Amino acid sequence: MVEYEAFELVFAKADRPEEPAEDVLIVHRSDRKGPGGHPVYSDETGIVQAEITDRGEVRMLASGGHQTHAAPLRVRPVGGPGPVPG
């Protein structure tokens, strides 16, 4: 199974969803696993968290109460595979 150090999550621009513009957020692998047993990736603030499978499937995770995240339009690996944190 290939696990990447980081991914770009690509979202529709929140303030203008009718435009083709995109918001891109980079998330880095943490040492945690999500509810599906796959690595959890988070942005530098720790607010945006996502469980990403080796097939590129994304499950957005809430990091606080009453939080919901839009699903990304697509996900792209950044760089090559890295070592599994231990």
C-alpha positions as CSV (number, residue, x, y, z in Angstrom):
1,M,0.0,0.0,0.0
2,V,1.4,3.4,-1.0
3,E,1.0,6.2,1.5
4,Y,1.9,9.8,0.5
5,E,3.3,12.4,2.8
6,A,0.9,15.1,1.5
7,F,-2.1,15.7,-0.7
8,E,-3.7,18.7,-2.3
9,L,-7.4,18.8,-1.6
10,V,-9.2,20.8,-4.4
11,F,-12.5,22.5,-3.5
12,A,-14.9,24.6,-5.4
13,K,-14.3,28.2,-4.5
14,A,-16.6,28.8,-1.5
15,D,-17.4,32.4,-2.1
16,R,-18.1,32.0,-5.8
17,P,-19.3,28.4,-6.5
18,E,-20.6,29.4,-10.0
19,E,-17.1,30.3,-11.2
20,P,-14.6,27.7,-12.2
21,A,-12.1,28.9,-9.6
22,E,-10.7,26.5,-7.1
23,D,-9.4,26.6,-3.6
24,V,-6.4,24.2,-3.0
25,L,-5.4,23.1,0.5
26,I,-2.4,21.0,1.3
27,V,-2.8,18.4,4.0
28,H,0.1,16.3,5.5
29,R,0.0,12.8,6.9
30,S,-0.3,12.5,10.7
31,D,0.4,9.5,12.8
32,R,-3.3,8.8,13.3
33,K,-5.7,6.5,11.5
34,G,-9.3,7.4,10.7
35,P,-12.5,5.4,11.3
36,G,-11.8,3.4,8.2
37,G,-8.3,2.5,9.2
38,H,-6.6,4.8,6.7
39,P,-4.1,7.6,7.4
40,V,-5.5,10.9,8.6
41,Y,-4.1,14.0,6.9
42,S,-4.5,17.5,8.3
43,D,-3.7,21.1,7.3
44,E,-1.1,23.1,9.3
45,T,-3.8,24.5,11.6
46,G,-5.2,21.0,12.4
47,I,-8.7,22.3,11.6
48,V,-9.1,20.5,8.3
49,Q,-8.7,16.8,8.6
50,A,-9.3,14.0,6.1
51,E,-8.9,10.3,6.0
52,I,-7.5,9.4,2.6
53,T,-7.4,5.8,1.2
54,D,-4.7,4.4,-1.0
55,R,-7.2,4.7,-3.8
56,G,-7.6,8.4,-3.3
57,E,-11.0,8.2,-1.6
58,V,-11.5,11.0,0.9
59,R,-13.6,11.2,4.1
60,M,-13.6,14.6,5.6
61,L,-13.4,14.5,9.5
62,A,-14.7,17.0,11.9
63,S,-12.1,18.4,14.3
64,G,-14.6,20.3,16.5
65,G,-18.2,20.4,17.4
66,H,-20.8,21.3,14.8
67,Q,-18.2,21.3,12.1
68,T,-18.9,20.2,8.5
69,H,-16.6,20.3,5.6
70,A,-17.5,20.3,1.9
71,A,-16.2,17.3,0.0
72,P,-13.2,18.1,-2.3
73,L,-13.7,18.0,-6.0
74,R,-10.5,15.9,-6.3
75,V,-7.4,15.0,-4.5
76,R,-3.8,14.9,-5.8
77,P,-0.7,13.5,-4.2
78,V,2.1,15.9,-3.5
79,G,5.6,14.5,-4.1
80,G,6.3,10.8,-3.7
81,P,5.4,8.2,-1.1
82,G,7.0,8.6,2.2
83,P,7.8,6.5,5.3
84,V,4.9,5.5,7.5
85,P,5.1,7.5,10.7
86,G,5.8,5.4,13.8
